[in-house]
Amino acid sequence: SPSGLSETRNEYIRNCSTIGSRVRAETARRPVEGNAVGIDVSGALLIEIEGNGDERPSNGDCDAGGGVPFSQPVAVGFGDVTQLR
């Protein structure tokens, strides 16, 4: 049921030690580095990327969305994620 999925997602977010950490995701096209800030409804890790404000991820595994300011988190659907110190 949809409410069951929502409960499962919320539980996952509460217990995810990656959220709140600085991370590096090795994706198919390029590395993505920033702060893990959440999980989207599809289960992708949301990473707030640091950059010069004009750069947009060119990685097909990241979706900044059309016209979304770069300061908004991007979704990394898959890749090796490492927590940084």
N, CA and C of each residue as an Amber inpcrd file, in Angstrom:
protein
   255
   0.8410000  -1.1890000   0.0000000   0.0000000   0.0000000   0.0000000
   0.8790000   1.2430000   0.0000000   0.3890000   2.3470000  -0.5650000
   1.1800000   3.5760000  -0.6180000   1.6080000   4.0710000   0.7670000
   0.7260000   3.9540000   1.7780000   1.1120000   4.4230000   3.1130000
   2.2010000   3.5290000   3.7010000   2.1750000   2.2440000   3.3660000
   3.2190000   1.3300000   3.8230000   4.5670000   1.6880000   3.2290000
   4.5790000   2.0760000   1.9470000   5.8220000   2.4910000   1.3040000
   6.3450000   3.7640000   1.9480000   5.4550000   4.6850000   2.2510000
   5.8410000   5.9370000   2.8890000   6.4390000   5.6680000   4.2690000
   5.8220000   4.7860000   5.0200000   6.3440000   4.4330000   6.3430000
   7.7250000   3.7830000   6.2350000   7.8790000   2.9050000   5.2630000
   9.1630000   2.2310000   5.0540000  10.2370000   3.2530000   4.6770000
   9.9070000   4.1660000   3.7840000  10.8560000   5.2050000   3.3620000
  11.2420000   6.0740000   4.5590000  10.2640000   6.5020000   5.3390000
  10.5460000   7.3480000   6.5050000  11.4370000   6.6280000   7.5100000
  11.1810000   5.3500000   7.7260000  12.0070000   4.5410000   8.6350000
  13.4310000   4.4530000   8.0970000  13.5730000   4.2340000   6.7890000
  14.8940000   4.1510000   6.1580000  15.6430000   5.4700000   6.3550000
  14.9680000   6.5890000   6.1270000  15.5960000   7.8990000   6.2760000
  16.0480000   8.1160000   7.7200000  15.2190000   7.7600000   8.6720000
  15.5710000   7.9180000  10.0930000  16.8220000   7.1210000  10.4630000
  17.0210000   5.9730000   9.8300000  18.1240000   5.0850000  10.1880000
  19.3250000   5.1580000   9.2470000  19.2650000   6.0080000   8.2510000
  20.3380000   6.1020000   7.2570000  21.4730000   6.9790000   7.7900000
  22.6030000   6.3570000   8.0980000  23.7430000   7.1060000   8.6350000
  24.4160000   7.9810000   7.5800000  24.1120000   7.7520000   6.3150000
  24.7150000   8.5370000   5.2360000  24.1510000   9.9570000   5.2010000
  22.8590000  10.1130000   5.4960000  22.2410000  11.4350000   5.4690000
  22.9050000  12.3050000   6.5230000  23.2940000  13.4920000   6.1120000
  24.0000000  14.4100000   7.0000000  25.5080000  14.3190000   6.8660000
  25.9790000  13.3650000   6.0730000  27.4140000  13.1700000   5.8850000
  27.8810000  13.7840000   4.5710000  29.1460000  14.1130000   4.5450000
  29.7870000  14.5130000   3.2930000  30.0870000  13.2220000   2.5510000
  29.7150000  13.1590000   1.2710000  29.8560000  11.9270000   0.5040000
  30.4630000  12.1830000  -0.8680000  30.9460000  11.1130000  -1.4390000
  31.4100000  11.0960000  -2.8320000  30.7410000   9.8960000  -3.4780000
  30.0180000  10.1230000  -4.5670000  29.3660000   9.0470000  -5.3110000
  30.0980000   8.8540000  -6.6320000  30.6040000   7.6590000  -6.8520000
  31.2540000   7.3030000  -8.1170000  30.1640000   6.7760000  -9.0340000
  29.7460000   7.5660000  -9.9780000  28.6820000   7.1790000 -10.8910000
  29.2680000   6.8080000 -12.2520000  28.4240000   6.4550000 -13.1740000
  28.8770000   5.9640000 -14.4770000  29.6990000   6.9960000 -15.2550000
  29.3730000   8.2590000 -15.1260000  30.0530000   9.2690000 -15.9400000
  31.0850000  10.0980000 -15.2060000  30.8190000  10.4130000 -13.9230000
  31.7640000  11.2410000 -13.1810000  31.4510000  11.1540000 -11.6970000
  32.4230000  11.5090000 -10.8590000  32.1520000  11.5330000  -9.4190000
  31.2830000  12.7370000  -9.0490000  30.4800000  12.5590000  -8.0290000
  29.6280000  13.6240000  -7.4980000  29.9670000  13.7300000  -6.0230000
  30.3160000  14.9340000  -5.5720000  30.7180000  15.1120000  -4.1800000
  29.9280000  16.2390000  -3.5400000  29.4970000  16.0180000  -2.3030000
  28.7620000  17.0430000  -1.5770000  28.2010000  16.4670000  -0.2960000
  27.1120000  17.0440000   0.1680000  26.4870000  16.6180000   1.4110000
  25.2220000  15.8240000   1.1230000  25.1300000  14.6240000   1.7100000
  23.9200000  13.8060000   1.5690000  22.8330000  14.4490000   2.4220000
  21.7210000  14.8140000   1.7830000  20.6730000  15.5570000   2.4960000
  19.3480000  14.8180000   2.5700000  19.2170000  13.6780000   1.8960000
  17.9630000  12.9450000   1.9710000  17.8780000  11.8330000   0.9570000
  16.6860000  11.2580000   0.8850000  16.3640000  10.1900000  -0.0630000
  15.0920000  10.6100000  -0.7720000  15.0790000  10.5690000  -2.1180000
  13.8550000  10.9560000  -2.8180000  12.8600000   9.7980000  -2.8490000
  11.6850000  10.0290000  -3.4310000  10.6250000   9.0150000  -3.4130000
  10.9900000   7.7630000  -4.2010000  11.9670000   7.8550000  -5.1170000
  12.3740000   6.6710000  -5.8780000  13.4860000   5.8960000  -5.1720000
  13.9820000   6.4360000  -4.0510000  15.0510000   5.7730000  -3.3200000
  16.4350000   6.2960000  -3.6400000  16.5300000   7.2980000  -4.5130000
  17.8290000   7.8690000  -4.8750000  18.3450000   8.7650000  -3.7510000
  19.6560000   8.7380000  -3.5550000  20.2970000   9.5890000  -2.5620000
  20.3250000  11.0150000  -3.0820000  19.8960000  11.9690000  -2.2470000
  19.9410000  13.3830000  -2.6120000  21.2290000  13.9810000  -2.0820000
  22.0320000  14.5500000  -3.0040000  23.3130000  15.1390000  -2.6410000
  23.3010000  16.6090000  -3.0150000  23.5980000  17.4470000  -2.0320000
  23.7510000  18.8730000  -2.2780000  25.1940000  19.0760000  -2.7040000
  25.3760000  19.4460000  -3.9740000  26.7050000  19.5430000  -4.5670000
  27.2480000  20.9480000  -4.4060000  28.5060000  21.0230000  -4.0400000
  29.1790000  22.3100000  -3.9640000  29.7760000  22.6070000  -5.3190000
  29.6710000  23.8360000  -5.7510000  30.2200000  24.2110000  -7.0440000
  30.2820000  25.7110000  -7.1640000  30.4940000  26.1470000  -8.3860000
  30.6510000  27.5770000  -8.5950000  29.3190000  28.2790000  -8.8230000
  28.2100000  27.5780000  -8.6790000  26.9000000  28.1860000  -8.8410000
  26.3940000  28.1350000 -10.2700000  27.2870000  27.9990000 -11.2460000
  26.8760000  27.9480000 -12.6460000  26.9540000  26.5480000 -13.2070000
  27.7810000  25.7150000 -12.5830000  27.9870000  24.3540000 -13.0730000
  26.7360000  23.5190000 -12.8450000  26.4320000  22.6600000 -13.7780000
  25.3400000  21.7060000 -13.6240000  25.9220000  20.3160000 -13.8100000
  25.4670000  19.3300000 -13.0520000  25.9830000  17.9830000 -13.2670000
  25.6670000  17.5200000 -14.6850000  26.6590000  16.9840000 -15.3720000
  26.4260000  16.4620000 -16.7150000  26.2290000  14.9660000 -16.6680000
  26.2150000  14.4140000 -15.4670000  26.1140000  12.9730000 -15.2680000
  24.6960000  12.4930000 -15.5250000  24.5450000  11.4900000 -16.3660000
  23.2250000  10.9380000 -16.6260000  22.6040000  10.2850000 -15.4080000
  23.4140000   9.9910000 -14.3840000  22.9040000   9.3800000 -13.1680000
  22.4330000  10.4260000 -12.1620000  22.5940000  11.6930000 -12.4980000
  22.1520000  12.7770000 -11.6230000  21.0590000  13.5440000 -12.3380000
  20.0900000  13.9730000 -11.5840000  19.0010000  14.7200000 -12.1830000
  18.7610000  15.9780000 -11.3780000  19.2430000  17.1020000 -11.9000000
  19.0250000  18.3750000 -11.2210000  17.6600000  18.9390000 -11.5970000
  16.9920000  18.3290000 -12.5740000  15.6760000  18.8110000 -12.9880000
  15.7980000  20.0300000 -13.8720000  14.7920000  20.2920000 -14.6850000
  14.8170000  21.4350000 -15.5800000  14.6550000  22.7340000 -14.8170000
  15.6150000  23.6160000 -14.9590000  15.5280000  24.9320000 -14.3740000
  15.6890000  24.9900000 -12.8680000  16.1110000  23.9020000 -12.2380000
  16.2940000  23.9140000 -10.7900000  17.6260000  24.5780000 -10.4900000
  17.6560000  25.5510000  -9.5670000  18.9350000  26.1870000  -9.2220000
  19.9440000  25.1530000  -8.7580000  21.2060000  25.4020000  -9.0500000
  22.2410000  24.4120000  -8.7460000  22.3670000  24.1570000  -7.2580000
  21.9280000  25.0690000  -6.4140000  22.0320000  24.8570000  -4.9800000
  21.0530000  23.7950000  -4.4880000  20.1090000  23.3860000  -5.3260000
  19.1730000  22.3300000  -4.9650000  19.8920000  20.9850000  -5.0540000
  19.5290000  20.0410000  -4.1830000  20.1690000  18.7210000  -4.2290000
  19.8910000  17.9980000  -5.5480000  20.8190000  17.1570000  -5.9580000
  20.6270000  16.3030000  -7.1250000  20.4350000  14.8740000  -6.6400000
  19.7030000  14.0940000  -7.4180000  19.4350000  12.7030000  -7.0670000
  20.4370000  11.7990000  -7.7640000  21.1170000  10.9700000  -6.9910000
  22.0430000   9.9770000  -7.5330000  21.3480000   8.6370000  -7.4050000
  20.9150000   8.0900000  -8.5540000  20.1460000   6.8680000  -8.5650000
  20.9570000   5.6340000  -8.2710000  22.2180000   5.6380000  -8.6550000
  23.0700000   4.4870000  -8.3630000  24.5250000   4.9130000  -8.4700000
  25.3690000   4.1680000  -7.8220000  26.8020000   4.4390000  -7.8170000
  27.3670000   4.0110000  -6.4780000  28.6820000   3.9310000  -6.4020000
  29.3480000   3.6100000  -5.1420000  29.4540000   4.8860000  -4.3230000
  28.8510000   4.9060000  -3.1410000  28.8560000   6.0840000  -2.2870000
  29.7950000   5.8600000  -1.1150000  30.6830000   6.8160000  -0.8920000
  31.6360000   6.7610000   0.2080000  31.4140000   7.9650000   1.1120000
  31.3320000   7.7210000   2.4090000  31.2510000   8.8320000   3.3540000
  32.6510000   9.4000000   3.5170000  32.7800000  10.7240000   3.4430000
  34.0600000  11.4040000   3.5860000  34.1820000  11.9850000   4.9870000
  35.3890000  12.2440000   5.3940000  35.6120000  12.8430000   6.7250000
  35.9020000  14.2980000   6.6040000
